[in-house]
C-alpha cells in the first residue's frame, strides 16, 4: 500500500505536528507532502520520511512570511501529483484537505479545524486591515474550502466541537478521534508550589488578559509560560503577583505543570492539549466551559459538589473576569478534594499509543480495496 500524508506546513512542533508525527510512525514508508518545510524544525520521525514541498517553498521571504501567500495556497496544494497512492491521509487546519486525490485512492482527512482564516476567526485575522481586496479573496477562499471538502471520503474531527463546525460549514458528518497526548513526558510532582499556571501563546483569542485581570484582583501568584503579540500589553496591565516566563523548554514546562496549584485555561479551543498535559501531571484545570475542554475536563457542579466520576478540574461559564474569580475562589475551597492519581489516570485515555491504535483501526475499517490487508507499523 502506497501512502501519502498531507500537512499544511512544517515550521515547528505544535499540536498538529504531534498528530503528524504519530501518522509518520504508523506509516514509516509514506511520503509527506506540504506547502513549506523548514528543515530541522520538526521531529526526527517526520524528517526521516521523504518530504515534498510546493512552489511556496521557493517564493521570496516564504521562510518567515509564508502566511502572506495565503491566496496561493489552494493552487499550491492542488498541484501535487498523487497518482499511484492507495491512501491519502491529510492532517489539515488550512488547505491540506483540499488536495486532488486519484479516483481510486481513499482520502481520509483528520481535521484540526475548518480553515480559521475563512470562517470563525476571520475578524481576528483580517478585521483591522483596510484592504478592500480581502473580502473578495475571503469569498473565493470560502467557496474553495467548501468545494474541496467534497474530495474527502471520510472526515475525522479532533473533537465534537470541531465535528459540529464540519457539519455547519461543509454539510458533512465527521467521526471523532481526539488528538494524542504524550502522557509519558509528565508525572505528578513531589513538591507543590503556591502558584497558578498558564501555558499559552499570547494571542488575543487565548483570553490571557482575562486571567491577568482576575489575578490582579485576587492577588494569588500566577505564572505565564508563552510568548506572542499580546505580551507587551499583558505585561503592562499585570501587577507584581503575575510573572511572565516567556517561552520555556519542554522539561521546564513539565516541572511547572507538576508544581502548580492548578492550570488556568481561559480561552475557547477546538480541543486543547495543554489541559491534558496538566492533568497528566496530576494537576486540576480551571477552564472556560466552552469548546474542547468540555470533552476532557470533569468538573464538580457549580456548588463544588462531587458527583459520579472523580473530577479533574472545574469550569467558569461566562467569559468575564468575575466568573473566573468565582471559579478560582471555589477551587481554593475544595482544592484538597482533587486526587492527583485519579486526575493522572483520567488523562491516560488520550495517550499517543491509544491514538495510533484508533487511527489504525479506523483506516482499516474504511478501506476500499487492499488497505485493510496492510498493518501499519507502530
Beta strands, then each sheet from edge to edge (+ up, - down):
strand 1: 3-7
strand 2: 31-34
strand 3: 50-53
strand 4: 87-92
strand 5: 106-111
strand 6: 154-157
strand 7: 174-176
strand 8: 196-199
strand 9: 222-225
strand 10: 242-246
strand 11: 263-265
strand 12: 285-288
strand 13: 313-316
sheet 1: 3+ 2+ 1+ 4+ 5+ 6+ 7+
sheet 2: 8+ 9+ 10+
sheet 3: 11+ 12+ 13+
end
